[in-house]
Amino acid sequence: MSTYDQLQALTRFILPEDILDNFDIVSIEQLGEELHIHLDEQLILPDGYSADTVSSNGFSPESQIHDFPIRDRKVELFIRRRRWRENDTGKSISRELTLTSKGTRYTIGFASFLKELFR
């Protein structure tokens, strides 16, 4: 297993499930006691569309999501979702991805953990 593959495997244990299947890590910053991980959505077409019917149209504004702490550092994911434009109508669309627990800014796993912790 190459060093890259090992780092990829380790990262899959640290970040939320399936995040690396949909996003690329753009940068990682340590700011005091916080770890900021910036991710951009990969160039994956929305379901039901082809490269002939839609075009990538940049990114939506960055959203901030709280995840499990790592080594006593608060972890914030800064995620930019890709926007797509239908070529014939100009309508803006995006892929259906559930990144947070409903009604929160927490990853699904972290929200479930906190819910159990405070029962």
N, C-alpha and C positions, 0 to 999 in steps of 0.2 A: 504494500500500500504506500503510495507516494505521500510526501509531506502535505501536499495540497489536500489529498483525500482524507488524511488524518485530521487536518484542521477543519475540513468540511464536516466530518463526522462529529467532532467535538462541538462545533457550532450548532449542529442540529439538536444536541442535548441541552444547550443553553437557551436558544431562542424558542419562541412558541412553535408548536407543531405545524409543519408544512410551510412555515414562513419563507424558507429558502427555495421552496418550489415556485413561489410567486413573486418574490422580491430579491433584489440584489443589495448587498451592503455597500453603501456609498462612502460612509465615513464613520469613525468611532472616536468620540471625544470623552476625556475624563475632565469634568469640571467640578473641582472640589470633591464632595462626597457623592457625586452623581456620575453615571455613565450614560452618555447620549449616543444612541445608535441610529444612524440615518439610513433609511431604506427607500429604494425606488422600485415601483412595480415593474416587472419584466414585460417585455414586448410579446405578450400572449394575447391572441385575439379573443374577444368575448364569444361565448357559446352562440352558435347559430350564425356567425358572420365569417366572411372570408376576406382575404387581403384585397379582393376586388371590390368589396362593398363598404369597407371602412378604412380610415386612415388614422394613424396616431396623431393626437392633437395636443401634445404636451402633457402636463401634470396638473392635477387639482392642487389647491393649497395644502401645505403640509399639515398633518394632524398628529397630535401627541397622544401616545398610549402608554400607560403604566404597566410594567411587567415585574416579575420576581426580582428581588435584589440579588446582586452578585457580589460576593466578597464584601458584604456590608456596605455596598454602594447601591443607591436608588437607581433603577434602570428605567430610562425613558426611551421609547421607540418613536422616532419621528418619521412618519410614513407619507410618501407622496404616491397617490393613486394615479394611474395613467388614465387620461381622457382619450376617447375615441370619437370620431366624427363620421356619421353615415355620409358616404360620398354623394348619394342622390338627394337627400333631404337636408343635409347640414345638421341634423339632430345630434346632440352630444350624448354619448352613452359611456358606460363603464362596466367592467366585469363585476359579477356578484361574488363578493368575498365577505365572510363574516370574520372580523378581526377582534371585536370586543364583545364582552358580555352585554346583553341588552340593557340599555339605559345607563351604561357606565363608560368610563374611559380606561377600563382595565382589560388586559387580555383575558380570554375565556378561562384559561388555567389559573391565573392569579386571582380572578374574581371568585372562582369555585373554592380555592384555598382559603381566601378571606372569609367567605360565607361559612365554611366549616369551622374555622377558627373562632368565630364570634357567635356560634350557636349556643 
